Amino acid sequence: MTTEAPRPEVLRYTAFSSSPDGGNPAGVVLDATGMDDGDMLAVAAGLGYSESAFLTAPPEGLGGREGRAYTIRYFSPKAEVPFCGHATVATAVALAERIGPGELVFATRAGTVPVEVAEEGGTLRATLTSVEPHVEEIAGADLTEALAALGWPAADLDPAFPPRIAFAGARHLVLAASTRARLADLAYDFARLEALMQRLDLTTVQLVWRESATVFHVRDPFPVGGVVEDPATGAAAAAFGAYAREFGLVARDAVLTLRQGEDMGRPGELTVTLRAGDPRVRVSGAGVRIG
């Protein structure tokens, strides 16, 4: 981006909450034409949010209606990430305020992500459909290192939830706490966990506690993004939905509620929908402009 080029407008939205004080804030640049990687990283770092999203023209053959299809890229304050759920929701809501609710299509580094935006009771809600997910084993030594970095004794894990790495656009290590108190007590070794996550190509660690059959509380350390904790994590929610289905922890047709951000003072709610016969995961939430 040359010095003569106009500075892009940077919007601020929160996702997975109808209140600016809840959910996960994201920077949104609806026209990033002319910005290079350094420009995008500088905007993301300046905002300090866990991620910011940048839109440019769609690639040829993406599909979607004219004017409602885009290429989207995501940057944390430290690096580009392949997919980010909350910034997708924030961007979709920002677009819907300008071009109306309806279907959108985003080309991400992880694949094509359709999003549907609808107005419900005066609030805009976006539903993204993930790329096809998968779940994989984690080596015993890596699990031991993750628990050591978190300061979690192995006995504090819920034995009903096997530790695994889950992917639905980005990779997340899923660990389940046996109690809400264990989940609430998050004080980890930032550098140690970051090093492990870099080696395993993890975006966050998805920490989970099950409240009921379909309600879960979650937290997401995000040291690789330069952020201690992500307030509401749509990509991890999609990965967790795939994980929960893989191990029969929920029905194949299910609507899950994930509560996140409460321990940070930024409460948010993510809705995860699973459909029998469709491996993809849908993640929904409200969004609103900040300021």
Secondary structure, 3 states (H helix, E strand, C coil): CCCCCCCCCCEEEEECCCCCCCCEEEEEECCCCCCCHHHHHHHHHHHCCCEEEEEECCCCCCCCCCCCEEEEEEECCCCEECCCHHHHHHHHHHHHHHHCCEEEEEEECCEEEEEEEEEECCEEEEEEECCCCEEECCCHHHHHHHHHHHCCCHHHECCCCCCEEEECCCEEEEEEECCHHHHHCCCCCHHHHHHHHHHHCCCEEEEEEECCCCEEEEEEEEHHHCEEEECCCHHHHHHHHHHHHHCCCCCCCEEEEEEECHHHCCCEEEEEEEECCEEEEEEEEEEEECC
